[in-house]
């Protein structure tokens, strides 16, 4: 950049904001922007909506599903039988309000990830156990979430149940 261009831009850079009378023609046609809206102009934006989330999903590590040994499976079955007794129907489930933490397997749902269909991750949800259905659906309902027995790896029942 040559010297004349620098001085030209320097003069514009150091010039103050123009002052206008409150009711002159320019102020009426171009009212001053509130500071909150002005700050919005310079705030960053996401040009590709959902791109950051997609990148974070790619960073997530997935593991193989852990098969429980016979002893762990028996302990889990005993807990499910106990929960079934405490939540035989909705009325009994409301009275008992059994709170538990359930750790379960979630398969990878990102079809563009290399782990899709073969790996997943373990998540833990804590809430009120509303229903245990060992016959028809073989599911456990925690809050609004229905989890299959085959995906459950651990259940921790809070004291008092």
C-alpha positions in Angstrom: 0.0 0.0 0.0 1.5 3.3 -1.0 1.8 6.4 1.2 -1.1 8.4 -0.4 -3.6 5.5 0.2 -2.5 5.2 3.9 -3.0 8.9 4.5 -6.4 8.8 2.7 -7.6 5.9 4.9 -6.0 7.3 8.0 -8.0 10.5 7.6 -11.2 8.4 7.3 -10.2 6.2 10.2 -9.5 9.0 12.7 -12.5 11.0 11.7 -15.2 11.2 14.3 -18.8 10.1 13.9 -20.7 12.9 12.1 -22.8 15.1 14.3 -26.3 15.9 13.2 -29.0 18.0 14.7 -31.8 16.1 16.3 -34.4 17.0 13.8 -32.4 17.7 10.6 -33.2 15.9 7.3 -30.5 13.3 7.7 -31.4 12.3 11.2 -35.0 11.9 10.3 -34.2 9.7 7.3 -31.4 7.8 9.1 -32.2 7.4 12.8 -29.3 6.3 15.0 -29.3 2.5 15.5 -29.7 1.3 19.1 -26.6 -0.2 20.6 -28.1 -3.7 21.0 -29.0 -3.9 17.3 -25.7 -2.5 16.3 -23.8 -5.2 18.2 -25.8 -7.8 16.3 -24.2 -6.6 13.0 -20.8 -7.6 14.2 -21.6 -10.8 16.0 -20.4 -14.1 14.3 -22.9 -16.3 12.6 -23.0 -19.9 11.4 -22.9 -19.9 7.7 -23.6 -23.7 7.6 -26.3 -24.5 10.1 -25.6 -27.7 12.0 -22.0 -27.9 10.8 -20.5 -27.6 14.2 -22.8 -30.3 15.6 -21.8 -32.6 12.7 -18.1 -32.1 13.4 -18.7 -32.8 17.1 -20.5 -36.0 16.2 -17.5 -37.2 14.2 -15.3 -36.6 17.2 -17.5 -38.9 19.4 -15.9 -42.3 20.0 -18.0 -45.4 19.8 -17.4 -48.8 21.4 -18.6 -52.3 20.9 -21.6 -53.5 22.9 -20.5 -55.3 26.1 -21.9 -58.8 26.6 -22.7 -59.4 30.3 -21.4 -62.5 31.8 -23.8 -65.0 33.5 -23.4 -63.6 37.0 -23.9 -60.0 35.9 -27.0 -61.0 33.9 -28.5 -62.8 36.9 -28.0 -59.7 39.1 -29.6 -57.5 36.4 -32.5 -60.0 36.1 -33.1 -59.9 39.9 -33.2 -56.1 39.7 -35.7 -56.2 36.9 -37.9 -58.7 38.8 -37.8 -56.4 41.8 -38.7 -53.3 39.7 -41.5 -55.3 38.1 -43.0 -56.0 41.5 -42.8 -52.3 42.5 -44.4 -51.2 39.2 -47.0 -53.8 38.5 -49.5 -51.2 37.3 -49.6 -47.4 37.0 -51.3 -46.9 40.4 -48.6 -48.9 42.2 -45.8 -47.2 40.2 -47.2 -43.8 41.3 -47.4 -44.8 44.9 -43.8 -46.2 45.0 -42.1 -43.7 42.7 -39.0 -45.8 42.3 -36.1 -43.7 41.2 -33.2 -45.5 39.4 -30.3 -44.8 37.2 -30.2 -47.0 34.1 -27.1 -47.4 31.9 -27.9 -48.6 28.4 -26.4 -49.1 25.0 -27.3 -46.7 22.2 -26.2 -47.7 18.6 -24.5 -45.1 16.4 -27.3 -43.2 14.6 -24.9 -41.2 12.3 -25.1 -43.0 9.0 -22.0 -41.3 7.7 -19.8 -42.4 10.6 -17.7 -45.5 10.3 -19.3 -47.0 13.5 -22.8 -46.9 12.0 -24.5 -50.3 12.4 -21.7 -52.0 14.3 -20.8 -49.8 17.4 -22.5 -47.4 19.8 -22.1 -45.7 23.1 -23.4 -46.1 26.7 -25.7 -43.5 28.2 -27.1 -43.2 31.7 -30.6 -41.9 32.5 -32.0 -41.2 35.9 -35.7 -41.0 36.6 -38.8 -42.7 37.8 -39.4 -46.2 36.7 -43.0 -46.3 35.4 -43.2 -49.7 33.8 -41.3 -53.0 33.4 -42.8 -55.2 30.7 -41.1 -58.7 30.8 -43.6 -60.4 28.5 -44.7 -58.4 25.5 -42.1 -55.7 24.7 -39.4 -56.7 27.1 -38.8 -53.0 27.9 -38.2 -50.8 30.9 -39.8 -47.3 30.9 -37.8 -44.6 32.7 -39.6 -41.2 32.5 -40.6 -40.9 28.8 -37.8 -43.2 27.6 -38.4 -46.9 26.8 -35.3 -49.1 26.9 -35.1 -52.7 25.7 -33.8 -55.3 28.2 -31.1 -56.4 25.8 -29.6 -52.9 25.8 -29.5 -52.4 29.6 -26.1 -53.0 31.2 -26.7 -51.7 34.8 -29.5 -50.5 37.0 -28.8 -48.6 40.3 -32.0 -48.3 42.4 -32.0 -45.4 44.9 -32.5 -46.3 48.6 -36.0 -46.6 49.9 -37.3 -48.9 47.1 
